[in-house]
Amino acid sequence: MSECTPLENRVALVTGAARGIGQGIAHLLAQRGARVVVADVNAEAAAASAAEAGNDSYGIALDVSDRAAVDQAVAEIVERCGRIDILVNNAGINRDAMLWKMTDEQWDAVLAVDLSGVFYTCRAVGTHMRGNQYGRIVNVASASWMGNIGQTNYAAAKAGVVGLTRSIAKELARSQVTANAVCPGFIETDMTRGMPEHLFTAQLEKIPLQRAGQPADVARVVAFLASDDSSYVTGEVINIGGGYKL
Ligand SMILES: NC(=O)c1ccc[n+]([C@@H]2O[C@H](COP(=O)([O-])OP(=O)(O)OC[C@H]3O[C@@H](n4cnc5c(N)ncnc54)[C@H](O)[C@@H]3O)[C@@H](O)[C@H]2O)c1
């Protein structure tokens, strides 16, 4: 048996793939043979990430919280590539604050990108996949969905992603479309590098495997869920945290 099923002839849309975890995912999917559409608010970085991925991948400017833009982007990808087989919802932001200090703007911004954005792409791409009777949807949630200090907005959005994923898994199963969520723990990216050093160190101490995760650690699990090796796996929520649990 080969090490893993290749993704040749698959078309993948990965959001927030200009850097960090999304970039790691886009590059691994391309390495395994997929043509990847790298979607990001940062158009220039998206184009650079896609060029590095190779395999005819390309970058597009997309704000996932803009419903009309998502619908238009999905239609354009289908027009250009013929179809979308794999959707990875990775775009996400955090705006941490304690409950009593959290502003409406912080709440709205995180819910718009981390939850509504996932809904918009799942609706547009899921409808298309239903027509094709094939698809793999992987939503990047977070260990924080269980609840975390300073993250009422982020945890609520990510818990929403878990509920959304489990619901669409049931709705789309008869169309041979699977949907799963991954929950990274503490992964070294720009999102976590911005933390004060004492908090970064404190997080590391809580991880049984004794190291921060890397984007590639997440990418390998996502690539499995995006492949036919996971054809009998749907509606699952997989922790990728080195044993870390909130
Ligand atoms: N880093 C971690 O420890 C960690 C842990 C758990 C979950 N996550 C999740 O993993 C995902 C990626 O995180 P990361 O650490 O790589 O973050 P990051 O900030 O390094 O990268 C996020 C990318 O998303 C893009 N983006 C932001 N808003 C967008 C929007 N509205 N539309 C499209 N693209 C947008 C950014 O431009 C950036 O390229 C996020 O959903 C995050 O919540 C990260």
Ligand as a Chemical Component Dictionary entry (heavy atoms), coordinates in Angstrom:
data_LIG
# 
_chem_comp.id                   LIG 
_chem_comp.type                 NON-POLYMER 
_chem_comp.pdbx_formal_charge   0 
_chem_comp.three_letter_code    LIG 
# 
loop_
_chem_comp_atom.comp_id 
_chem_comp_atom.atom_id 
_chem_comp_atom.alt_atom_id 
_chem_comp_atom.type_symbol 
_chem_comp_atom.charge 
_chem_comp_atom.model_Cartn_x 
_chem_comp_atom.model_Cartn_y 
_chem_comp_atom.model_Cartn_z 
_chem_comp_atom.pdbx_ordinal 
LIG N1  N1  N 0  -1.643  29.450 15.572 1  
LIG C1  C1  C 0  -2.309  28.723 16.450 2  
LIG O1  O1  O 0  -1.793  28.354 17.520 3  
LIG C2  C2  C 0  -3.717  28.302 16.173 4  
LIG C3  C3  C 0  -4.342  27.467 17.108 5  
LIG C4  C4  C 0  -5.646  27.047 16.868 6  
LIG C5  C5  C 0  -6.305  27.442 15.729 7  
LIG N2  N2  N 1  -5.686  28.268 14.835 8  
LIG C6  C6  C 0  -6.455  28.648 13.639 9  
LIG O2  O2  O 0  -5.704  28.317 12.482 10 
LIG C7  C7  C 0  -6.028  29.234 11.428 11 
LIG C8  C8  C 0  -4.746  29.845 10.886 12 
LIG O3  O3  O 0  -4.073  30.496 11.940 13 
LIG P1  P1  P 0  -2.576  31.033 11.829 14 
LIG O4  O4  O 0  -1.966  30.873 13.161 15 
LIG O5  O5  O -1 -1.899  30.476 10.645 16 
LIG O6  O6  O 0  -2.880  32.594 11.616 17 
LIG P2  P2  P 0  -2.090  33.728 10.822 18 
LIG O7  O7  O 0  -2.584  35.002 11.398 19 
LIG O8  O8  O 0  -0.623  33.466 10.800 20 
LIG O9  O9  O 0  -2.640  33.550 9.326  21 
LIG C9  C9  C 0  -3.987  33.775 9.022  22 
LIG C10 C10 C 0  -4.136  34.084 7.541  23 
LIG O10 O10 O 0  -5.528  34.351 7.296  24 
LIG C11 C11 C 0  -5.645  35.518 6.523  25 
LIG N3  N3  N 0  -6.931  36.162 6.781  26 
LIG C12 C12 C 0  -7.287  36.884 7.878  27 
LIG N4  N4  N 0  -8.539  37.339 7.742  28 
LIG C13 C13 C 0  -8.996  36.878 6.548  29 
LIG C14 C14 C 0  -10.217 37.030 5.851  30 
LIG N5  N5  N 0  -11.225 37.786 6.339  31 
LIG N6  N6  N 0  -10.355 36.424 4.648  32 
LIG C15 C15 C 0  -9.336  35.704 4.125  33 
LIG N7  N7  N 0  -8.146  35.554 4.725  34 
LIG C16 C16 C 0  -7.979  36.134 5.935  35 
LIG C17 C17 C 0  -4.460  36.371 6.938  36 
LIG O11 O11 O 0  -4.149  37.365 5.958  37 
LIG C18 C18 C 0  -3.368  35.320 7.098  38 
LIG O12 O12 O 0  -2.698  35.073 5.882  39 
LIG C19 C19 C 0  -6.992  30.236 12.033 40 
LIG O13 O13 O 0  -8.328  29.859 11.752 41 
LIG C20 C20 C 0  -6.741  30.123 13.514 42 
LIG O14 O14 O 0  -7.853  30.515 14.286 43 
LIG C21 C21 C 0  -4.411  28.709 15.032 44 
# 
loop_
_chem_comp_bond.comp_id 
_chem_comp_bond.atom_id_1 
_chem_comp_bond.atom_id_2 
_chem_comp_bond.value_order 
_chem_comp_bond.pdbx_ordinal 
LIG N1  C1  SING 1  
LIG C1  O1  DOUB 2  
LIG C1  C2  SING 3  
LIG C2  C3  SING 4  
LIG C2  C21 DOUB 5  
LIG C3  C4  DOUB 6  
LIG C4  C5  SING 7  
LIG C5  N2  DOUB 8  
LIG N2  C6  SING 9  
LIG N2  C21 SING 10 
LIG C6  O2  SING 11 
LIG C6  C20 SING 12 
LIG O2  C7  SING 13 
LIG C7  C8  SING 14 
LIG C7  C19 SING 15 
LIG C8  O3  SING 16 
LIG O3  P1  SING 17 
LIG P1  O4  DOUB 18 
LIG P1  O5  SING 19 
LIG P1  O6  SING 20 
LIG O6  P2  SING 21 
LIG P2  O7  DOUB 22 
LIG P2  O8  SING 23 
LIG P2  O9  SING 24 
LIG O9  C9  SING 25 
LIG C9  C10 SING 26 
LIG C10 O10 SING 27 
LIG C10 C18 SING 28 
LIG O10 C11 SING 29 
LIG C11 N3  SING 30 
LIG C11 C17 SING 31 
LIG N3  C12 SING 32 
LIG N3  C16 SING 33 
LIG C12 N4  DOUB 34 
LIG N4  C13 SING 35 
LIG C13 C14 SING 36 
LIG C13 C16 DOUB 37 
LIG C14 N5  SING 38 
LIG C14 N6  DOUB 39 
LIG N6  C15 SING 40 
LIG C15 N7  DOUB 41 
LIG N7  C16 SING 42 
LIG C17 O11 SING 43 
LIG C17 C18 SING 44 
LIG C18 O12 SING 45 
LIG C19 O13 SING 46 
LIG C19 C20 SING 47 
LIG C20 O14 SING 48 
# 
